[in-house]
Structure formats: structure tokens, C-alpha cells
Amino acid sequence: MNFLESVQMAGKTLLSNKLRSALTMLGIVIGNASVIAMIGIGEGGQSYVKRELESLGPNVLFVIPGNQATQRISNSLPKTLVLADAEAIATQVPTISAVTVELNSRQVVTYSNRNTNVNIIGTNPNFLVVRDFTVDQGRFFTDVDMKRSNQVAVVGAKLAGRLFGNTNPVGQQLRIKDTSFQVIGVLEGKGSNLGVDYDDAAMIPVITAANRIIGRTSPYGLELTFIVASAKNAESVDAAVFQITNLLRQRHKITGEDDFTIRTQKDALQTVGQITGALTIMLAAIAGISLFVGGIGIMNIMLVSVTERTQEIGLRKAIGATEQDILLQFMIESVIVSAIGGLVGTGVGVSGIMLVAAFTPLEAAISPVAIATAVSVSGAIGLFFGVVPARRAAKLDPIVALRSA
């Protein structure tokens, strides 16, 4: 028998037991679909987080109070950064183009008979430039509002809709912690960014926030939640980190470990990439167990098939079929089962990725490498687990096989 005849015979044999062949393929289908879907969802998650980080701007640096050790052991950040630090960075660091600040607090906001608990963000006029936001209605507060500690607020698009409905928010009065604020602007909707929804927040001048809402608790000045700086270009980011570090160490009179941490987009991307990459590998490995189980299923069914077809094997060997012919036919059957299961599993896995992308923010990341690898591995599993049944069939003595039948 030549190879083509062996393939045809293997196909006829599998078609004669359609249900058993389909159930044998099921383990491979589930394994392939799981591996492809897990890798696709993992890569989609990586792309989503990368897009979120890139929306911050490639040149943005976050200066956070406390070093990594204090951040790990404490739920609340230490108050080591003050407004004067931000002003010093803006005026003394040549690689920085703009600096904004944030002093954050959860407060109840009330308008008419409606109230909600939202994030109140004390900041400065550079917030729009550094964080890349746009005012949709009205205006943002100015340096004059800052100096006078005016009680003005700019609200996010989601908060504006929830509090004011169809009423124009600009010019309306709302209350934050029993203090009245005039709404002077509404930000254009941008969506949640790394878990912080600025669309559902209210921005007020940072000095007003400290004086009227949050209070001052640091003896060294107006304390901040963090400082955000924008480097002049992507090439200046490393130099900006070095210069800000030196400046703050001098200002805080630090001789040992820093009492602040500087995060860049590159740091965040690297950290997130490591975490999501490890999770993707772990999920793919867990899903790969299904492929192994599917291979055992193929071996089990092929062993049963050898037992059932003992008379056929004896007849073929009696009329001249060699061990190689018998071995080849059974191995071809195993490979066909696993290869078809791999292709069907690929379709199921890709469909799963598309469904996830349709109903979640994740992108549909379909990896050709993952598909090729999964199909190849499923074929190799069929070949590997088909060896034992095929060898058992090939080694049968024709006389014994005919007699036992």
C-alpha cells in the first residue's frame, strides 16, 4: 500500500464510526480552543493596558509620595510631597514642560435633591495640558482662581449627566462637603484610565481643596496626593527623572533612601507586560492540560480499535501487508483525528476571542503563532499517542490474530 491508499483507508475507517471519532476529537477540540482563547485574551489584555497607559502621554512622569517599602507596608501614602515641590520642579527642572498636581478625596456632592459620592480632585490649570483633557462646556479654572482660592468646580461628563440631567451645568451651584461651588466647566468624556474615572469626578483649585474640603495636615506645606510632570519629549524622560530625583532629595534633605517614587510610562508598561505575560503563560499551560488529556483519549480509543479490528489486521497481514503498512495506517488515523480536532478547536477558540472582544473592552488579539503552534502540537500529540496502539497492531501475529477473531 502506498501513502495515499493508507490515508483513504484511514478516512473510511473513521467515517464508519462517526460518533466515536467525534467524541475522540472532543478532547483535542477543547484543548486547542482553550489554548488559543487564553493566549488571545491575554494578548488582548496586554494591548488594552498598553493603550490605557499610552493615553496618559508618552512623556508623563508620576511623582508619588513614599518609597516602595513604605507603599508596601502602609495602606495610606505618607505626606512627603507638597505644593512647593511641584512649583520647584516646574521652575528648576529644564527637561520638564509642564507640571500639575492632584490632591484627592472622596466626598458627597449635592445638587438640588440629588447627591452622590465622587472623587474630588484638587489640581491646577496645567491639568488639561499634562493629562490631555479637553473642556467640552465653559472653561477650566485659571491662575487667578488659584490665587484667590475661588470656590469653582469643573465636573466630568458622567458626573454632569448624573447630577444635572438635561440642565446646562455651567453656572449652577453644587455643594461639596457643605461648601457651595459654582460649576464653570464640563470636561469632555474620556473614559476610565487605569481604574480612575475622571469622567465621574469634580476638579477644583488645589488651594481651595486644601482650605475648604480636605484640610492641611503637613507641617511642611500644602500636601499632595501626587505630582504629574510632562517631559519636553520622549528622549528627555530619563534626564527628567534624574533631575527631579536630585531636586527633591535636596529639598527634602535626604541622605539615605528617597521618600518619594517616580514612575514613568515605560516602567508601567514593563511591569504590566511582565504580569500579563506571566498570567498568559500560566493560563495557556493550564489549558494545555486539556490537549494532554485529549491525547490520552486518542490513545485509549485507538487501543480499543486495535482490539476490535484484530481479524482485519490478521487478514491484511496474511495477504501480504507489512508491519510498516499496519503501523502507518493506525498512525495516520491518530493524526487525522487530532489534526481535524485541532482545526475545529481553532475555529472555536477564535470565535471565543471575538465574543470576548465584542462584550468587553479587550481587543480581539488573534495570534497566528498561537494558532500554528496549537494545531502543530495537536497533530504531534496524535502522532505521539498513536504510536503505542499502532505498534501493538503492527506486531500482531497474523495466525494468532485470525484465530483470536
Disulfide bonds with the S-S distance in Angstrom:
none
